[in-house]
Amino acid sequence: MILRLAVSSICVAVLAVSAHAAIGKRNSAAEPQDARDIKAVLDRQVEAWNRRDLEGFMRGYWHSEQLSFYSGATKTTGWQATIDRYRKRYQGEGREMGHLDFSDQQLDMLGPRAALVRGRWRLKTGSTQAGGLFTLIFRKFDDGWKIVHDHTGSE
């Protein structure tokens, strides 16, 4: 009797764990492909930044003079001006790119070819750490999802 109860309890526990794992798999599979593709762009940006590959990081942005980047009181327009700003701030003499992390991301599809992503960024360089919030507008192009507007603030 005790052995039967123990076996029954183990079976119930295994079924519960299996059901929980199946639900987790179903939820990630249920996420729309566009949302997964946008998150992949952000993941690739973080990986590129942390490899100190600024050009790789910039592949997530629309390569256009219409790209807009707002940070603090500064408005930067165009892909080239944006990468030049990044180079000056993070690759100039005495500067380092550090370790970037994105968190608290919230993605809202605005339509079949547009999305809004909000989140938090952290950048650790040497003994200092900076961070803040960002809002990104993505647009879907023939070659994939690209950031067309970036508004990043600091804490």
SULMORA-V292379 format. One record per residue. RES is the residue in three letters. BURIAL is b if it has 16 or more other ideal C-beta (glycine too) atoms within 10 Angstrom, else e. Layout:
# SULMORA-V292379
{{RES/BURIAL} {RES/BURIAL}}
This chain:
# SULMORA-V292379
{{MET/e} {ILE/e} {LEU/e} {ARG/e} {LEU/e} {ALA/e} {VAL/e} {SER/e} {SER/e} {ILE/e} {CYS/e} {VAL/e} {ALA/e} {VAL/e} {LEU/e} {ALA/e} {VAL/e} {SER/e} {ALA/e} {HIS/e} {ALA/e} {ALA/e} {ILE/e} {GLY/e} {LYS/e} {ARG/e} {ASN/e} {SER/e} {ALA/e} {ALA/e} {GLU/e} {PRO/e} {GLN/e} {ASP/b} {ALA/e} {ARG/e} {ASP/e} {ILE/b} {LYS/b} {ALA/e} {VAL/b} {LEU/b} {ASP/e} {ARG/e} {GLN/b} {VAL/b} {GLU/e} {ALA/b} {TRP/b} {ASN/e} {ARG/e} {ARG/e} {ASP/e} {LEU/e} {GLU/e} {GLY/e} {PHE/b} {MET/b} {ARG/e} {GLY/b} {TYR/b} {TRP/b} {HIS/e} {SER/e} {GLU/e} {GLN/e} {LEU/b} {SER/b} {PHE/b} {TYR/e} {SER/b} {GLY/e} {ALA/e} {THR/e} {LYS/e} {THR/b} {THR/e} {GLY/b} {TRP/b} {GLN/e} {ALA/e} {THR/b} {ILE/b} {ASP/e} {ARG/e} {TYR/b} {ARG/e} {LYS/e} {ARG/e} {TYR/b} {GLN/e} {GLY/e} {GLU/e} {GLY/e} {ARG/e} {GLU/e} {MET/b} {GLY/b} {HIS/e} {LEU/b} {ASP/e} {PHE/b} {SER/e} {ASP/e} {GLN/e} {GLN/e} {LEU/b} {ASP/e} {MET/e} {LEU/e} {GLY/e} {PRO/e} {ARG/e} {ALA/e} {ALA/b} {LEU/e} {VAL/b} {ARG/e} {GLY/e} {ARG/e} {TRP/b} {ARG/e} {LEU/b} {LYS/e} {THR/e} {GLY/e} {SER/e} {THR/e} {GLN/e} {ALA/e} {GLY/b} {GLY/e} {LEU/e} {PHE/b} {THR/e} {LEU/b} {ILE/b} {PHE/b} {ARG/e} {LYS/b} {PHE/e} {ASP/e} {ASP/e} {GLY/e} {TRP/b} {LYS/b} {ILE/b} {VAL/b} {HIS/b} {ASP/b} {HIS/e} {THR/e} {GLY/e} {SER/e} {GLU/e}}
